[in-house]
Amino acid sequence: MKTLTCKDLGGKCDYKISVETWGDAVKTMTAHVIEKHPDVAEEMKRMHEKDPEKWGREMKPKWDAAPEI
């Protein structure tokens, strides 16, 4: 299991997500951003429309570097 914050994954708060897999991190972060940061969600949507892989390329290394807990 790894723990990262919303800020770690491109958001703007210190909400912590603790999940087992990168896929779970993506799902959890997406749900959090949509609910709590609609402005960030809109930015992420536009980024995804331009380059669907950009967020993952930028954030997956942070996931990989995070220590197992």
C-alpha positions in Angstrom: 0.0 0.0 0.0 1.2 3.5 -0.7 -0.1 6.9 0.5 0.0 10.1 -1.6 -1.7 13.4 -1.2 -4.0 15.2 -3.6 -1.2 17.8 -4.1 1.3 14.9 -4.9 -1.0 13.9 -7.8 -1.7 17.4 -9.2 -4.5 18.5 -6.9 -4.6 21.3 -4.4 -5.2 20.0 -0.9 -3.5 17.6 1.6 -6.2 14.9 1.4 -4.4 11.6 1.6 -5.2 8.5 -0.5 -3.9 5.1 0.6 -4.3 2.4 -2.0 -2.7 -0.8 -3.2 -2.4 -0.1 -6.9 -1.7 2.7 -9.4 -5.2 2.0 -10.9 -6.8 2.5 -7.5 -4.9 5.7 -7.1 -6.2 7.0 -10.4 -9.8 6.0 -9.5 -9.6 7.5 -6.0 -7.9 10.7 -7.1 -10.4 11.2 -9.9 -13.4 10.8 -7.6 -11.8 13.2 -5.0 -11.0 15.9 -7.6 -14.5 15.7 -9.2 -16.1 16.1 -5.8 -13.8 18.6 -4.1 -12.0 20.5 -6.8 -14.3 20.9 -9.8 -12.0 23.6 -11.2 -9.0 21.1 -11.2 -11.3 18.4 -12.6 -12.1 20.7 -15.6 -8.4 21.4 -16.2 -7.7 17.7 -16.0 -10.5 17.0 -18.5 -9.0 19.5 -21.0 -5.6 18.0 -20.5 -7.0 14.5 -21.1 -8.7 15.7 -24.3 -5.4 17.1 -25.6 -3.2 14.2 -24.4 -4.9 11.3 -22.7 -1.6 9.9 -21.3 -0.1 13.2 -20.0 -1.3 13.0 -16.4 -0.3 9.4 -16.1 3.2 10.1 -17.5 3.6 12.9 -15.0 2.1 11.3 -11.9 3.0 7.6 -12.2 6.7 8.3 -11.4 5.5 9.9 -8.1 3.5 6.7 -7.4 6.4 4.5 -8.2 8.7 6.5 -5.9 6.4 6.6 -2.9 7.4 4.2 -0.2 5.3 1.1 0.6 3.5 1.4 4.0 
